[in-house]
């Protein structure tokens, strides 16, 4: 008989402690209810001077900006439609940050998943996932790194990887390859940017629960995935965001080139 791992209760929400006070933060793919949106909120709660966030969904992006501006002040929130497969749009996102004082923290959250057996996967499926998830992260790391280097900002770049970059999972060859690439990109970019005082790290979440995931995933699969976790439950997006904020903060001043698992599912 398969043992059932008891679901541990969700901890209380952690209040802000000004870990990002005075910083200009840029976050990609952040208009929904997932990790990106949680990072935007956490950055504002942690005292960020301003947060520039993007998405490809224009209506949802506008709604998110309106809600956050009402809560935190319109001068601290700016949104911009950005497709990370388009270098010009990535540049425009960083231009928006320049208008607020220049990027201090770049959080690369954009990614695309999907399920397809390797025998049936089309070139187009493979290419789309790699272009958004890996090459899109590269474009943003390069763009932010250039801005930080030119301005002399000792900034921070935080990438969103996944435990699937370490572990095999059926039907995930494209996504796993992309996330493993994000991990390797993080380590190499960290060395390239270290002479400029710029830190580059990544988080590797496993299961972070949000409404969209619940909508597209069966209850049976979610229950199975939860059983793989030490606490018998999924992470809340803000729990992943907390680790990203830590990596962006001065508390992680000697961390670079690291991939931190926000999960019990290590390499």
One Martini backbone bead per residue (centre of mass of N, CA, C, O) as a GRO file, in nm:
protein
  267
    1UNK     BB    1   0.097   0.036   0.022
    2UNK     BB    2   0.058   0.368  -0.018
    3UNK     BB    3   0.171   0.628   0.130
    4UNK     BB    4   0.043   0.904   0.311
    5UNK     BB    5   0.103   1.237   0.294
    6UNK     BB    6   0.066   1.480   0.499
    7UNK     BB    7  -0.088   1.787   0.507
    8UNK     BB    8   0.044   2.079   0.562
    9UNK     BB    9   0.016   2.376   0.678
   10UNK     BB   10  -0.006   2.695   0.608
   11UNK     BB   11   0.168   2.954   0.651
   12UNK     BB   12   0.220   3.259   0.736
   13UNK     BB   13   0.238   3.559   0.624
   14UNK     BB   14   0.509   3.758   0.536
   15UNK     BB   15   0.627   4.040   0.617
   16UNK     BB   16   0.778   4.319   0.547
   17UNK     BB   17   1.157   4.443   0.552
   18UNK     BB   18   1.299   4.622   0.329
   19UNK     BB   19   1.489   4.451   0.120
   20UNK     BB   20   1.410   4.667  -0.145
   21UNK     BB   21   1.493   4.943  -0.081
   22UNK     BB   22   1.501   5.163  -0.362
   23UNK     BB   23   1.429   4.966  -0.584
   24UNK     BB   24   1.439   4.855  -0.922
   25UNK     BB   25   1.194   4.634  -1.058
   26UNK     BB   26   1.191   4.351  -1.285
   27UNK     BB   27   0.907   4.162  -1.430
   28UNK     BB   28   0.816   3.874  -1.583
   29UNK     BB   29   0.526   3.734  -1.615
   30UNK     BB   30   0.300   3.921  -1.394
   31UNK     BB   31  -0.042   3.920  -1.442
   32UNK     BB   32  -0.133   3.697  -1.277
   33UNK     BB   33  -0.133   3.423  -1.011
   34UNK     BB   34   0.161   3.369  -0.987
   35UNK     BB   35   0.489   3.416  -0.933
   36UNK     BB   36   0.518   3.694  -1.067
   37UNK     BB   37   0.294   3.838  -0.904
   38UNK     BB   38   0.424   3.778  -0.626
   39UNK     BB   39   0.685   3.938  -0.675
   40UNK     BB   40   0.565   4.214  -0.709
   41UNK     BB   41   0.432   4.231  -0.430
   42UNK     BB   42   0.685   4.174  -0.258
   43UNK     BB   43   0.854   4.414  -0.358
   44UNK     BB   44   0.661   4.630  -0.251
   45UNK     BB   45   0.662   4.526   0.048
   46UNK     BB   46   0.997   4.562   0.036
   47UNK     BB   47   1.033   4.879  -0.078
   48UNK     BB   48   1.020   4.939  -0.358
   49UNK     BB   49   1.027   5.204  -0.560
   50UNK     BB   50   0.984   5.012  -0.823
   51UNK     BB   51   0.766   4.830  -1.061
   52UNK     BB   52   0.830   4.646  -1.356
   53UNK     BB   53   0.580   4.482  -1.556
   54UNK     BB   54   0.501   4.188  -1.752
   55UNK     BB   55   0.317   4.083  -2.054
   56UNK     BB   56   0.097   3.945  -2.315
   57UNK     BB   57  -0.163   4.033  -2.145
   58UNK     BB   58  -0.317   4.325  -2.163
   59UNK     BB   59  -0.567   4.320  -1.975
   60UNK     BB   60  -0.436   4.186  -1.726
   61UNK     BB   61  -0.219   4.402  -1.693
   62UNK     BB   62  -0.404   4.646  -1.641
   63UNK     BB   63  -0.545   4.530  -1.393
   64UNK     BB   64  -0.292   4.494  -1.218
   65UNK     BB   65  -0.202   4.788  -1.214
   66UNK     BB   66  -0.454   4.909  -1.085
   67UNK     BB   67  -0.450   4.748  -0.821
   68UNK     BB   68  -0.157   4.828  -0.728
   69UNK     BB   69  -0.189   5.137  -0.740
   70UNK     BB   70  -0.412   5.153  -0.520
   71UNK     BB   71  -0.224   5.020  -0.294
   72UNK     BB   72   0.091   5.160  -0.366
   73UNK     BB   73   0.098   5.346  -0.606
   74UNK     BB   74   0.151   5.479  -0.921
   75UNK     BB   75   0.470   5.549  -0.884
   76UNK     BB   76   0.542   5.216  -0.833
   77UNK     BB   77   0.386   5.140  -1.110
   78UNK     BB   78   0.468   4.942  -1.412
   79UNK     BB   79   0.347   4.852  -1.737
   80UNK     BB   80   0.433   4.603  -2.004
   81UNK     BB   81   0.432   4.479  -2.301
   82UNK     BB   82   0.602   4.147  -2.329
   83UNK     BB   83   0.802   3.964  -2.556
   84UNK     BB   84   1.084   3.759  -2.508
   85UNK     BB   85   1.123   3.701  -2.832
   86UNK     BB   86   1.160   4.025  -2.835
   87UNK     BB   87   1.414   4.242  -2.823
   88UNK     BB   88   1.263   4.518  -2.836
   89UNK     BB   89   1.072   4.463  -2.593
   90UNK     BB   90   1.294   4.425  -2.385
   91UNK     BB   91   1.413   4.708  -2.418
   92UNK     BB   92   1.152   4.862  -2.338
   93UNK     BB   93   1.143   4.756  -2.048
   94UNK     BB   94   1.419   4.889  -1.966
   95UNK     BB   95   1.338   5.177  -2.037
   96UNK     BB   96   1.123   5.204  -1.817
   97UNK     BB   97   1.332   5.174  -1.587
   98UNK     BB   98   1.506   5.420  -1.662
   99UNK     BB   99   1.267   5.626  -1.594
  100UNK     BB  100   1.314   5.526  -1.266
  101UNK     BB  101   1.661   5.475  -1.254
  102UNK     BB  102   1.695   5.182  -1.306
  103UNK     BB  103   1.798   4.866  -1.292
  104UNK     BB  104   1.847   4.636  -1.007
  105UNK     BB  105   1.616   4.413  -1.066
  106UNK     BB  106   1.595   4.092  -1.238
  107UNK     BB  107   1.301   3.897  -1.320
  108UNK     BB  108   1.287   3.573  -1.475
  109UNK     BB  109   0.961   3.419  -1.547
  110UNK     BB  110   0.939   3.338  -1.825
  111UNK     BB  111   0.730   3.066  -1.961
  112UNK     BB  112   0.685   2.734  -2.126
  113UNK     BB  113   0.483   2.466  -2.151
  114UNK     BB  114   0.405   2.113  -2.176
  115UNK     BB  115   0.281   1.806  -2.345
  116UNK     BB  116   0.511   1.562  -2.502
  117UNK     BB  117   0.607   1.320  -2.680
  118UNK     BB  118   0.901   1.266  -2.844
  119UNK     BB  119   0.761   1.111  -3.092
  120UNK     BB  120   0.538   1.373  -3.129
  121UNK     BB  121   0.723   1.610  -3.140
  122UNK     BB  122   0.747   1.909  -3.272
  123UNK     BB  123   0.954   2.150  -3.370
  124UNK     BB  124   0.763   2.382  -3.283
  125UNK     BB  125   0.735   2.302  -2.988
  126UNK     BB  126   1.028   2.306  -2.909
  127UNK     BB  127   1.099   2.599  -3.003
  128UNK     BB  128   0.894   2.758  -2.829
  129UNK     BB  129   0.990   2.671  -2.548
  130UNK     BB  130   1.290   2.759  -2.585
  131UNK     BB  131   1.244   3.060  -2.664
  132UNK     BB  132   1.101   3.146  -2.401
  133UNK     BB  133   1.253   2.997  -2.159
  134UNK     BB  134   1.559   3.036  -2.256
  135UNK     BB  135   1.605   3.268  -2.466
  136UNK     BB  136   1.443   3.477  -2.308
  137UNK     BB  137   1.629   3.478  -2.065
  138UNK     BB  138   1.881   3.561  -2.215
  139UNK     BB  139   1.782   3.835  -2.319
  140UNK     BB  140   1.736   3.953  -2.028
  141UNK     BB  141   2.017   3.916  -1.916
  142UNK     BB  142   2.163   4.082  -2.129
  143UNK     BB  143   2.008   4.348  -2.102
  144UNK     BB  144   2.051   4.392  -1.796
  145UNK     BB  145   2.359   4.364  -1.794
  146UNK     BB  146   2.412   4.609  -1.973
  147UNK     BB  147   2.279   4.826  -1.801
  148UNK     BB  148   2.441   4.775  -1.540
  149UNK     BB  149   2.722   4.818  -1.664
  150UNK     BB  150   2.681   5.109  -1.778
  151UNK     BB  151   2.583   5.228  -1.480
  152UNK     BB  152   2.723   5.061  -1.231
  153UNK     BB  153   2.533   4.849  -1.132
  154UNK     BB  154   2.493   4.629  -0.851
  155UNK     BB  155   2.315   4.392  -0.950
  156UNK     BB  156   2.024   4.166  -1.001
  157UNK     BB  157   1.963   3.824  -1.107
  158UNK     BB  158   1.652   3.631  -1.144
  159UNK     BB  159   1.571   3.299  -1.210
  160UNK     BB  160   1.331   3.067  -1.347
  161UNK     BB  161   1.317   2.748  -1.290
  162UNK     BB  162   1.336   2.383  -1.224
  163UNK     BB  163   1.328   2.060  -1.114
  164UNK     BB  164   1.312   1.949  -1.412
  165UNK     BB  165   1.621   2.014  -1.469
  166UNK     BB  166   1.697   1.740  -1.289
  167UNK     BB  167   1.430   1.577  -1.364
  168UNK     BB  168   1.246   1.329  -1.483
  169UNK     BB  169   0.964   1.363  -1.726
  170UNK     BB  170   0.700   1.284  -1.882
  171UNK     BB  171   0.659   1.495  -2.163
  172UNK     BB  172   0.931   1.713  -2.085
  173UNK     BB  173   1.176   1.766  -2.277
  174UNK     BB  174   1.157   2.069  -2.347
  175UNK     BB  175   1.128   2.191  -2.059
  176UNK     BB  176   1.372   2.054  -1.927
  177UNK     BB  177   1.585   2.166  -2.121
  178UNK     BB  178   1.526   2.463  -2.063
  179UNK     BB  179   1.574   2.459  -1.749
  180UNK     BB  180   1.861   2.350  -1.762
  181UNK     BB  181   1.958   2.595  -1.923
  182UNK     BB  182   1.900   2.807  -1.707
  183UNK     BB  183   2.105   2.699  -1.507
  184UNK     BB  184   2.357   2.728  -1.689
  185UNK     BB  185   2.321   3.026  -1.750
  186UNK     BB  186   2.346   3.124  -1.460
  187UNK     BB  187   2.638   3.027  -1.403
  188UNK     BB  188   2.779   3.174  -1.645
  189UNK     BB  189   2.673   3.465  -1.603
  190UNK     BB  190   2.796   3.503  -1.323
  191UNK     BB  191   3.092   3.510  -1.425
  192UNK     BB  192   3.065   3.740  -1.636
  193UNK     BB  193   2.938   3.957  -1.407
  194UNK     BB  194   3.123   3.970  -1.153
  195UNK     BB  195   3.325   4.210  -1.236
  196UNK     BB  196   3.050   4.408  -1.199
  197UNK     BB  197   2.877   4.314  -0.937
  198UNK     BB  198   2.687   4.091  -1.058
  199UNK     BB  199   2.415   3.891  -0.977
  200UNK     BB  200   2.334   3.530  -1.042
  201UNK     BB  201   2.025   3.356  -0.999
  202UNK     BB  202   1.813   3.071  -0.893
  203UNK     BB  203   1.507   2.901  -0.906
  204UNK     BB  204   1.347   2.565  -0.809
  205UNK     BB  205   1.053   2.474  -0.857
  206UNK     BB  206   0.765   2.274  -0.854
  207UNK     BB  207   0.480   2.323  -0.679
  208UNK     BB  208   0.265   2.599  -0.767
  209UNK     BB  209  -0.028   2.729  -0.659
  210UNK     BB  210  -0.292   2.819  -0.897
  211UNK     BB  211  -0.570   2.873  -1.080
  212UNK     BB  212  -0.456   2.782  -1.358
  213UNK     BB  213  -0.351   2.506  -1.272
  214UNK     BB  214  -0.626   2.396  -1.178
  215UNK     BB  215  -0.760   2.421  -1.465
  216UNK     BB  216  -0.524   2.231  -1.630
  217UNK     BB  217  -0.541   2.022  -1.386
  218UNK     BB  218  -0.589   1.743  -1.242
  219UNK     BB  219  -0.670   1.622  -0.937
  220UNK     BB  220  -0.500   1.364  -0.955
  221UNK     BB  221  -0.227   1.494  -1.028
  222UNK     BB  222  -0.208   1.690  -0.791
  223UNK     BB  223  -0.208   1.473  -0.572
  224UNK     BB  224   0.050   1.334  -0.669
  225UNK     BB  225   0.242   1.580  -0.651
  226UNK     BB  226   0.203   1.634  -0.347
  227UNK     BB  227   0.330   1.351  -0.256
  228UNK     BB  228   0.632   1.451  -0.339
  229UNK     BB  229   0.613   1.631  -0.098
  230UNK     BB  230   0.710   1.686   0.223
  231UNK     BB  231   0.428   1.856   0.299
  232UNK     BB  232   0.185   1.758   0.108
  233UNK     BB  233   0.217   2.026  -0.070
  234UNK     BB  234   0.191   2.311  -0.218
  235UNK     BB  235   0.303   2.597  -0.311
  236UNK     BB  236   0.299   2.920  -0.275
  237UNK     BB  237   0.393   3.176  -0.466
  238UNK     BB  238   0.512   3.345  -0.218
  239UNK     BB  239   0.728   3.133  -0.140
  240UNK     BB  240   0.898   3.174  -0.393
  241UNK     BB  241   0.925   3.485  -0.380
  242UNK     BB  242   1.091   3.496  -0.120
  243UNK     BB  243   1.349   3.374  -0.248
  244UNK     BB  244   1.386   3.593  -0.463
  245UNK     BB  245   1.414   3.827  -0.267
  246UNK     BB  246   1.658   3.723  -0.120
  247UNK     BB  247   1.847   3.715  -0.375
  248UNK     BB  248   1.801   4.037  -0.421
  249UNK     BB  249   1.930   4.084  -0.158
  250UNK     BB  250   2.176   4.155   0.082
  251UNK     BB  251   2.166   3.861   0.212
  252UNK     BB  252   2.298   3.756  -0.092
  253UNK     BB  253   2.593   3.888  -0.154
  254UNK     BB  254   2.754   3.580  -0.190
  255UNK     BB  255   2.549   3.498  -0.419
  256UNK     BB  256   2.643   3.305  -0.715
  257UNK     BB  257   2.538   3.062  -0.941
  258UNK     BB  258   2.268   2.971  -0.808
  259UNK     BB  259   2.038   2.691  -0.730
  260UNK     BB  260   1.728   2.704  -0.566
  261UNK     BB  261   1.530   2.486  -0.399
  262UNK     BB  262   1.163   2.511  -0.385
  263UNK     BB  263   1.191   2.214  -0.244
  264UNK     BB  264   1.224   1.856  -0.189
  265UNK     BB  265   1.326   1.832  -0.499
  266UNK     BB  266   1.615   1.746  -0.570
  267UNK     BB  267   1.883   1.633  -0.762
   0.00000   0.00000   0.00000
